[in-house]
Amino acid sequence: MKFNCIYTPGNWFLRNTVTVGTDGTVTLKISADPHDYQKFHCMKLRYDGSGKYDGDWLLGNSYLKFRIWFDGKFIGCGPFRAITNGNRMEHTFAVENVTPGTHTLAIACRCDGEGICATVSGGSSGEWKTFNANEFCSPVCWETPAVYGYYKGDCGPGEYFEHLRGDLYPDNWQMPEFDDSAWQDAVFHEVERPVEYAPFNFEYETVHPQSIKRTADGRFIADFGKERIAALALTGSENGGNVEVRLAEELKDDERILWQMRSHVCYQEIWKFKSGRQQLSHFGLRAFRYAEIAGYNAELAVDDIAMLVVRAPYQPAAQLITDNQYVKQVWDLCENTIRNITCDTFVDCFTRERVAYEADTLLTMGSFFVFNNFTDFLKRHLPFQLNHPTWPQDWAQIIPLLYYEYYMETGDIQTVARDLDALVEYSSYRHLVKDGMIESFPLEILIDWPRKYRDRYDTGDNRFLSVPNMLACKVAGVIAFLAKEAGRSELAEEFSRLHQQMTAAINARCFNTATGLYVDRPGSENSSLYANMWALYADIVPKELQAKVAEFVADYGMECSLYSGYYYLDVLFRYGYGKLAFEYIAKADSQWQTMLKAGCSVTTEYWIGDVPMMSLAHPWGSYPAHFIAKYVFGLKAVAPGRKTCDPDSSIDFSGTLIWKSQKTVR
């Protein structure tokens, strides 16, 4: 598709006059440069076994490319990352109930070189006027930071410090009355590139702090109550001057925030304000809860500072009513996470990578379905995930599980059928199966994450490892089921046979008859938590052996990472230890209570204290809400798109779950 783009390399402000008739609706279609996933300061980390690097591992450019105002009112920003690399993503924004007459369309954009294409309908538009904002907002997105040089970015991947020069800022440039006669006429050029159409836009919210504290040395610390994905907006004092802006996920102590964050990014900028209560704000996005303002030479009021929040559409689906304060606190923690830390795709965290990892999606999407009715988000996310694979072997094999969970929740077989062949090609590893097991996998095997937990697993020479083989076996069964549902009988039969073959081989070669447990690899004497937990999770254990294996897993304890805690709790709930599983979530000293005691408003990347480098906003830790709904209240998908209520009677809990307007009482 050919685009007539306004040539805008770097940071630019654009204005146009739109004359509206009696229709009352103005529609803007806008696209910007594709997101660039492989800048020279990013690393090519993933090798997929095909002889080439895919280069998709890291987002190496500004997350946002445009922000839009109509008559000075903010109406949206974008774009989403395209499902297919190199495509332009076109968004549509409609402004309704517009009075006839002349109106102003204003766009702030940040591009590499192709620029913005904006088409207005519902009114006749004039000529575009442009203002080069590179000096106001420096450095521009395509410049490498002058210092630090951390390959994953500084303020977060693709986001660089915005040392704003208010003295160079055209105040009120988004407003109709602004005089743009000194601005340049737009320069256009033709760009030809495939296009994708965004099925929805972001949701927006302006949030002011719950409290502002003045420190002993005159700085201000604003607490917004919850961590969110947002830009900061700040109104300067009457006298103006230089202000140091710092942002953080957490407090360092009563007088400071931790702006040199655990995730190894640094939120510290200098904003220069003109006198007269000038308003400035970020273009890009950060993840933060606290703002620390130094050098502000007046009192800082609540209305002077705000988060400009950007999130995926959120349609509340669930409400939990209970007197159990610990369960309610964990539930609210998970809900805050799903609501506030989801943008255009599921990501691991917004401060360090902003990458859609397969395992992060699996652990997050169950609670997403509990809390958010907007399932179109998943419909767009899944092909993006499939088209942007990441590097661990374990993650690569998980993708069919995502489609299975989506199908069971929604009943949407069309999406599954469309992507089924790609799932088989990418995740089945059927060509590597010999005599029912895979000897070697092409990517690095994690077992657990962070890596320190892998020390408890006997990897030996990395041949015939039981855990990735168990996952491959489960994937074969899932593909067989999805293929059958999609009407692909030959494919279903092929993978059903493969699943049976792998199940038999793993039981023959990885089960220790003397101990009644599974070993980490054939010939090993080590029966780790992981081998036995995954045997149960993958439904490999024969019924007559399940009690022994489940007892071992339960007695071992949740001595694993937050990531593997998902599989651990699921296994306990499914194999007769629901009461114990619930205690890991509900007790006063649970790992999620530790997050809350540490001041977290959303779930973390690891258990608190597990490793020093971590994100405090990692949605994959939100899975307790999924288990509460699924097992405590019994809202299980027993058929695609249909749930049943079959709660675990062993769990001592009283409460009411209102889910999609249906009430379930325990």
C-alpha positions, 0 to 999 in steps of 0.5 A: 500500500502506498502512503503519502507521508509527512516527512518527520524524522525525529520529533515533530509537532503537526497542525491542521485546520479541519472544517466540519459540516453538519455530520458531526463526526470527524474520523482520523486514520493515522499510521507511522513508521513501523516499530524497528526491532533491531537497532544496532544497540540491541542484541540478537539473542535468539537462534531458532535452529533454522540457520538465521537470527530472527532479530525480533527479540527486543523492541529497539525504538520509541514505543509510541510514534504519535499523540493526537489532540482535537481542539486541544483535547487529547484523543489518543496515541499509538501505534500498536506493534504490528503482527508482521514486522515491517508493516505499518499499523493504521489506527482509526480515531473518531471524534463525535458530536463535533459542532459545524465550523473550523476545528484544529487537529494537532499531532506530536510524532516521533519517527525514524524517517518514513513519517506520519500519514494522516487522513481526515474524513468528515470534514475538509482539511487544510494544509499541514504545518510542522514544527521541528521539536528535536531541540525541545525534546532531546535526544530523538528516538533514533539517537543512541544515549550519550551515556550509560549505553545499557543495551536494553535501553535506559528509561526502558527499551526504545525510550530515552531521557526526555530532557525537556526544554520548555524555553523552546516549547510552543505553549498551547500549540494544540489549541485552535487559537495558537498562531502557527503562521511561522511554522513550516509547510509540511514536506511529503514523500511517498512510502510503499509498505504493507499495512495492518489495521488496529482492531481497537485503540488504547484506553486513557486515564489521567491520575493525580497523586494520592499524596505529596510529601515534602522532604527535609531538603525541599524535594517533593515525592508524589505517590500515585497509589499504584504502578501504571504505564504512563507519561508524567505531566507537570506544571511548573512554578510561576517563576519557572526554572530547571526541575529534576524529574525522577520516577520509580517503582518503589521508595528507597527510604522515607526521603527518597525514591529508588529512581536507579531501579532494580531493573537497571534502568534510570528514570532521571531527567531535567525539565526546563520551565519558562515562567508563568506556570508552563505545562510539560509532559513526556512523549514516551511511556514509563512504568512507575508509581512514584515521582520525585521532583527536585528544584521546584521553587514553590509548593507542588499541588496535587493538580500540578502533577499527573500520570497520563496513563495508557493501557489496553481496553479494560472491561471489568468482569469480576468482583470478589467479596470476602472477609478473608483479608489476605485473599482479598488483598492478593486478589486486588493485587492481581486485578491491579496488575491486569488492569494497569500493566497491559498495553498493546501486548502482554509483556514481561515488564515495561521497564526493562524489555517490553517483550511478549514472552510466551511463558509470561502470556501463559501465566498472565492470560488466565487472570486476564480472562477472570478480570477483563471482558475485552477478549479481542485483546487476546485475539490480536495478541496471539498472532503477534506472539506467534510471529515474534518468538523468543529465545528459550526452548521452554517458551517456544514450546508453550505457544500451543498452550496459549491457543488452547487456553484461548479456545477453551475460554472463548470457543473461537475455533477460527483463530485457532484454525488459521494459525494451526499450521504455524503452531505445528511448524514452530512448537511441535518439534515432531521431526526431532522425536525418535523412539518417543523422546527428543534427544537434543533441543535447538534452543537453550533449556531453562527448566526454571527461571531464574537460572539458579533453580536449575542447579537442583535439576540433573541436566547431565549432558543435556540429552533426553531431559525429561522436562522439555520432553514432557512439555513436548508430549503435552504440546502434542496432545494439545495440537491433536485436540485443536486439530480435531476441533478445527476439523483437521482429522489427519493432523489430529490422528498424527499428533494423537499417535505422537502423544501416545508414543511420547507418553509411553517412552517417557514412562518407560525411560524416565520413571524409577520403579524403585522410588515411584518417581520420575527422574530428570533424564534417563539414567539419572538417580535424581528425582527433582521437583521439576520432573515430577511436577511436570509429569503431573502437569503434562498428564503423563502419570498413569492413574495408579501412580499419581498419588505417590508422585503428587505426594512427593510434589506436595511434600517438597514444597513450593521450592521453585521460582515465581514462574514455576509456582504457576505449574506447582499450584495448578498440580496441587489443585488438580491432584488432591492438594487444593487445600495446601495450594490455597494456603500458599496463596491465602496465608499471611506470610504468602509470597504475594503478601511479601510483595504487598509488604514490600510496597508493591501495587502490582505483581513482581518478576521474582519472589521478593529477595530472590535475585537483586535485578528484577522488575516490580511490575511483572504481570506473570505473577498475577496467576493466583486470581486465575486459580481462585476463580478456577479451583476455589470457586470452580469456574472451569472451562469444561468445554470451549466457551463454557464454564461450570461451577465445581469448587474444591470442597477441601478448601475452607473459604467463604466468599462470593464471586460475581463474574460476568454478572453471575454470582457464585457463593461459597 
